[in-house]
Every structure is written in structure tokens, then in C-alpha cells.
Amino acid sequence: MARALYIHWPFCLAKCPYCDFNSHVRDSVDADAWQAALLADLRHEANLAGGETLTSIFFGGGTPSLMPPRLVATLLHEAEKLWGFAPDIEITLEANPSSVEAANFAALAAAGVNRVSLGMQSLDDQALRFLARLHNAEEGLKAVKTGQNVFKRVSFDLIYALPDQTEAAWREQLLRALDFGTSHLSLYQLTIEPGTRFATDVRTGGFTPLDDDCAADLFELTQEMTRAAGLPSYEISNHAAPGEESRHNLTYWRYQDYVGIGPGAHGRRGGLATLRHRKPENWLAAVNRNGHGLKEERAPGAAEQASEALLMGLRLAEGVDLTALSARFGLPEAALIDPRKLQQFKELRLISRTGSRIAVTEAGMPLLDAILPQLVADSLVAA
């Protein structure tokens, strides 16, 4: 099975009000101490999960573009020594499109990064201020152009379905985004996550989220425009030209093994689920104490693994192969999917089935959060 590596850099210059990721703001970061700890965490995993060459590496965060390029180069050199790299390895780094970080793009490319994922979030200055981003639209546009001149592959993120956002405004912005000609776009509807500043703002009347019907209309428009531009959705929020899908994210969604290091990083290796300490200081202390940052390592049961594989795989346009999952987890198809719900959703054209493969249809994708618990969870609880 293909092997992927995830490296988490937890630091940001500021905490975005919509973000519930494991990100932290610190006055200073000791790069040497972090290099030593990440190398130790890396070597620990390689001792347990060696033997397969890496096909993808993903630096996530946080804001990995704040990492010193020499640190990125050191980690990549060590990973190649420990595992070896596939000839066409995908090495992605998430970056904010500020002028300061864009100035490091050439050095990051020289370190080995060949794909960048830019957190643009919007091409509109007013929206960027609402989202509390530290860059403006002009900086973002320059960063995309810089990235295209430096890296082999460029993707960027946009957030839509903002309060009061109109179909005309989103159409204009998405047209501008598509004009860049990147082979991959991540287009997310604004979600109010518990525990975020936006959740507090909504609760206290600071703003009202866009209503569901309007958001659904914008989702449909997004599918139409990206498909017409040759970037169809391969996952509910991710769009790519054929062959340009994020290899690393496909590893997650196809429920394949991957190694995760750094604060809060999850991993899957050999049937074990791994979890690192979340708080940066706790993770550093654990590495210094134990030689790794692991907080938890456990063996999920077959039902839990099958549930996760279905919940992840049904996000993909390709869907899941029930026969393959049944064989993998030793469970009958009826224990994977509720047959009555499957038939009901097929009749409503929210689910399609071809042979043993089922997939959520384009009409069903906007209702994904409602469909999956009915289709998957109840059937596996009893397994």
C-alpha cells in the first residue's frame, strides 16, 4: 500500500476566526529545538513503519510556510534517507499568500517542495477583512503568480457562502480564480465550527450565516463552473484536472496508511491509529521524554475502521467498493450499509450504484452530512 507522510507545523501569526485546526500563536519559536524534535518523531515512526517508499509528503498546519526553508530541507533529506522517495513523489506545503512568505517560495522549492497549497480564502478585500486574514487581495494574487513561477503544481483555497454573498459576486470571484489556470482548487463553504470566534459571533448576533438554500445554490454554481473549466470535483470541496488530484488527501479519503508526526498529528499504520500530543509544549516535552510525541496508539475494531473508511470514501466522487471493504474488514455488506436506506437514497437519486461500487451523486453531495449518518453509522454500531 502506498505510504504517505504528514508533518504538522502548528504555528500561525494569528488565529483565524473560522479555524478549528490545531494552530497556535507564539511570540517566538526555537527552530533548532523543533528540528531536533521533529527528526526524533520521524525516526520513531520510520522504525515502526519502514519498508515502503514515500509517494507523498504534506506539510500542514498551522502555517508551514513560516518554517525556515533549511528545516524543511532537513526533514525531507531525513525522510528520503529513512524511507526513500518514489520517482514522482508529491511534496506539498501549505502557505499563506503574504508577501513575506512568498519571498521564501524559491528556497522552499529548492528544499524539495514541488506543490504548494495557498490559503487565499478570498479575492475580495472586504471578505478578507471579515475572515481576519493578514494579507490583502493584491498580495494573494501576486503570491499565486509567484507560486506558479516556482513550483510545479499550485493549488489555492477559497471560502464561499459568506454572509449576504450573492450568486453574482461568487460567480465573478470564481471566474477570476479559474482564470489563473491552476490544476487544483479547494472551494469550501463557510462552516461555523464549535469553539471558534465565529461561533461566538453567531451566538451573540455578530452576524447571520447565509441560509441553507442560498448556500446550496452557490454549491451548484460551483460544480457547474469548475466542471466547465475542466476541474470537476473529485471530493465534495476539492476540484482538479484529471490526474492533478491531491495524492496526499486521496490517501486519507481512500483510508490508506499514512504516518503523522508533529503536534496533534493523526496517523494510520498497520491497523493502528496513532495520535500525537496536541499542545506544542506538551508534544515537545513528550519527545524529549520518550523520543516521540505519541499520546495514543490503539487498534480500532473492524466496525470502527469500516465506518471511518465509508465516511471518508463517500466524500469522493468515485465512492467506495463495498466488496473490497467487506473483504478488508471481514464484515458482510449488510453490516456496512443499511440496505433499506441505500435503496431509498438510490430511488431519490442521491446515491448511485454500479456493481459493488456506491457513490453519492452530485445531487446528493449538498446533503452529504445528512445522508452519511443514516447510511453508515447505524449499520456499523451493531456490527
Secondary structure as GFF3:
##gff-version 3
##sequence-region A 1 383
A	DSSP	beta_strand	3	9	.	.	.	ID=ss1
A	DSSP	alpha_helix	31	48	.	.	.	ID=ss2
A	DSSP	beta_strand	54	61	.	.	.	ID=ss3
A	DSSP	three_ten_helix	64	66	.	.	.	ID=ss4
A	DSSP	alpha_helix	69	83	.	.	.	ID=ss5
A	DSSP	beta_strand	85	95	.	.	.	ID=ss6
A	DSSP	alpha_helix	99	102	.	.	.	ID=ss7
A	DSSP	alpha_helix	105	111	.	.	.	ID=ss8
A	DSSP	beta_strand	115	121	.	.	.	ID=ss9
A	DSSP	alpha_helix	125	130	.	.	.	ID=ss10
A	DSSP	alpha_helix	137	150	.	.	.	ID=ss11
A	DSSP	beta_strand	153	160	.	.	.	ID=ss12
A	DSSP	alpha_helix	167	179	.	.	.	ID=ss13
A	DSSP	beta_strand	184	189	.	.	.	ID=ss14
A	DSSP	alpha_helix	197	203	.	.	.	ID=ss15
A	DSSP	alpha_helix	212	228	.	.	.	ID=ss16
A	DSSP	beta_strand	233	235	.	.	.	ID=ss17
A	DSSP	beta_strand	238	240	.	.	.	ID=ss18
A	DSSP	alpha_helix	247	253	.	.	.	ID=ss19
A	DSSP	beta_strand	258	261	.	.	.	ID=ss20
A	DSSP	beta_strand	266	269	.	.	.	ID=ss21
A	DSSP	beta_strand	272	276	.	.	.	ID=ss22
A	DSSP	alpha_helix	280	290	.	.	.	ID=ss23
A	DSSP	beta_strand	294	298	.	.	.	ID=ss24
A	DSSP	alpha_helix	302	313	.	.	.	ID=ss25
A	DSSP	beta_strand	320	321	.	.	.	ID=ss26
A	DSSP	alpha_helix	322	329	.	.	.	ID=ss27
A	DSSP	alpha_helix	333	336	.	.	.	ID=ss28
A	DSSP	alpha_helix	339	347	.	.	.	ID=ss29
A	DSSP	beta_strand	351	354	.	.	.	ID=ss30
A	DSSP	beta_strand	357	360	.	.	.	ID=ss31
A	DSSP	three_ten_helix	365	367	.	.	.	ID=ss32
A	DSSP	alpha_helix	368	372	.	.	.	ID=ss33
A	DSSP	pi_helix	373	377	.	.	.	ID=ss34
A	DSSP	alpha_helix	378	381	.	.	.	ID=ss35
###
